[in-house]
Amino acid sequence: MNRVLALFRALRPKQWSKNGLLLVAMIFAERYSDSAALIDVGVGIVVFCMLSSAGYLVNDLRDVEQDRLHPEKKDRPIASGSVSPSLAWVVVVLFILGGFGIGWYALNPGFFATAAAYLVTTLSYSMFFKHVPVLDVMGIAAGFI
């Protein structure tokens, strides 16, 4: 059970609330009383939660050695050893494939393209931009847009 809890923590569920911003689209589209649209937005939120969690796992996998030396980050599930890198990579693949599959088939190709752009931006930040100070700030700001 502790491994399941550790994996759940590694997905950073506290960050999922940001994906609730998709609900704002319903307000601007004046579809807040449309139950089908609400379901679609709910599915979209699930997709973004899956993709953002995959991005956090990739970030933690790439930074595991530095995180182990950091006073706070050393307690993250992958850095602490409570989640194995191999399990984390399996979850990354499953969440990306699952998120993209749901985005394409349950919603539409336009949503899929948006989700793919989000994942590319997130992974680009983790792999490249966060190591360049100006691009680091721009990457964080882009995540909120």
Contacts in CASP RR format, 6 or more apart in sequence:
PFRMAT RR
TARGET T0000
AUTHOR 0000-0000-0000
METHOD contacts of the structure
MODEL  1
MNRVLALFRALRPKQWSKNGLLLVAMIFAERYSDSAALIDVGVGIVVFCM
LSSAGYLVNDLRDVEQDRLHPEKKDRPIASGSVSPSLAWVVVVLFILGGF
GIGWYALNPGFFATAAAYLVTTLSYSMFFKHVPVLDVMGIAAGFI
2 82 0 8 1.000
3 82 0 8 1.000
3 83 0 8 1.000
6 77 0 8 1.000
6 80 0 8 1.000
6 82 0 8 1.000
6 83 0 8 1.000
7 77 0 8 1.000
7 83 0 8 1.000
7 87 0 8 1.000
7 88 0 8 1.000
7 91 0 8 1.000
9 76 0 8 1.000
9 77 0 8 1.000
10 56 0 8 1.000
10 57 0 8 1.000
10 60 0 8 1.000
10 76 0 8 1.000
10 77 0 8 1.000
10 78 0 8 1.000
10 83 0 8 1.000
10 88 0 8 1.000
11 53 0 8 1.000
11 56 0 8 1.000
11 57 0 8 1.000
11 91 0 8 1.000
12 52 0 8 1.000
12 53 0 8 1.000
12 56 0 8 1.000
13 49 0 8 1.000
13 53 0 8 1.000
15 52 0 8 1.000
15 56 0 8 1.000
16 45 0 8 1.000
16 49 0 8 1.000
16 52 0 8 1.000
16 53 0 8 1.000
18 52 0 8 1.000
18 144 0 8 1.000
19 44 0 8 1.000
19 45 0 8 1.000
19 48 0 8 1.000
19 49 0 8 1.000
19 52 0 8 1.000
20 45 0 8 1.000
22 41 0 8 1.000
22 42 0 8 1.000
22 44 0 8 1.000
22 45 0 8 1.000
22 48 0 8 1.000
23 41 0 8 1.000
23 45 0 8 1.000
25 41 0 8 1.000
26 32 0 8 1.000
26 34 0 8 1.000
26 37 0 8 1.000
26 38 0 8 1.000
26 41 0 8 1.000
29 37 0 8 1.000
31 37 0 8 1.000
32 38 0 8 1.000
40 107 0 8 1.000
43 102 0 8 1.000
43 103 0 8 1.000
43 106 0 8 1.000
43 107 0 8 1.000
44 102 0 8 1.000
44 103 0 8 1.000
44 107 0 8 1.000
44 111 0 8 1.000
44 115 0 8 1.000
46 99 0 8 1.000
46 102 0 8 1.000
47 99 0 8 1.000
47 102 0 8 1.000
47 103 0 8 1.000
47 107 0 8 1.000
47 111 0 8 1.000
47 115 0 8 1.000
48 115 0 8 1.000
48 118 0 8 1.000
50 95 0 8 1.000
50 96 0 8 1.000
50 98 0 8 1.000
50 99 0 8 1.000
50 102 0 8 1.000
51 95 0 8 1.000
51 96 0 8 1.000
51 99 0 8 1.000
51 115 0 8 1.000
51 118 0 8 1.000
51 119 0 8 1.000
51 122 0 8 1.000
52 118 0 8 1.000
52 122 0 8 1.000
53 91 0 8 1.000
53 95 0 8 1.000
54 91 0 8 1.000
54 92 0 8 1.000
54 95 0 8 1.000
54 96 0 8 1.000
54 119 0 8 1.000
55 92 0 8 1.000
55 119 0 8 1.000
55 122 0 8 1.000
55 123 0 8 1.000
55 126 0 8 1.000
57 78 0 8 1.000
57 88 0 8 1.000
57 89 0 8 1.000
57 91 0 8 1.000
57 92 0 8 1.000
57 95 0 8 1.000
58 92 0 8 1.000
58 123 0 8 1.000
58 126 0 8 1.000
58 127 0 8 1.000
59 126 0 8 1.000
60 67 0 8 1.000
60 76 0 8 1.000
60 77 0 8 1.000
60 78 0 8 1.000
60 79 0 8 1.000
60 88 0 8 1.000
61 78 0 8 1.000
61 85 0 8 1.000
61 88 0 8 1.000
61 89 0 8 1.000
61 92 0 8 1.000
62 126 0 8 1.000
62 127 0 8 1.000
63 73 0 8 1.000
64 78 0 8 1.000
64 79 0 8 1.000
64 85 0 8 1.000
66 73 0 8 1.000
67 73 0 8 1.000
67 74 0 8 1.000
67 76 0 8 1.000
67 78 0 8 1.000
67 79 0 8 1.000
68 74 0 8 1.000
68 79 0 8 1.000
70 79 0 8 1.000
73 79 0 8 1.000
74 80 0 8 1.000
77 83 0 8 1.000
78 85 0 8 1.000
78 88 0 8 1.000
96 119 0 8 1.000
99 115 0 8 1.000
100 112 0 8 1.000
100 115 0 8 1.000
100 116 0 8 1.000
101 112 0 8 1.000
103 111 0 8 1.000
103 112 0 8 1.000
103 115 0 8 1.000
104 112 0 8 1.000
121 139 0 8 1.000
121 142 0 8 1.000
121 143 0 8 1.000
122 143 0 8 1.000
125 136 0 8 1.000
125 139 0 8 1.000
125 140 0 8 1.000
125 142 0 8 1.000
125 143 0 8 1.000
128 135 0 8 1.000
129 135 0 8 1.000
129 136 0 8 1.000
129 138 0 8 1.000
129 139 0 8 1.000
130 136 0 8 1.000
130 139 0 8 1.000
END
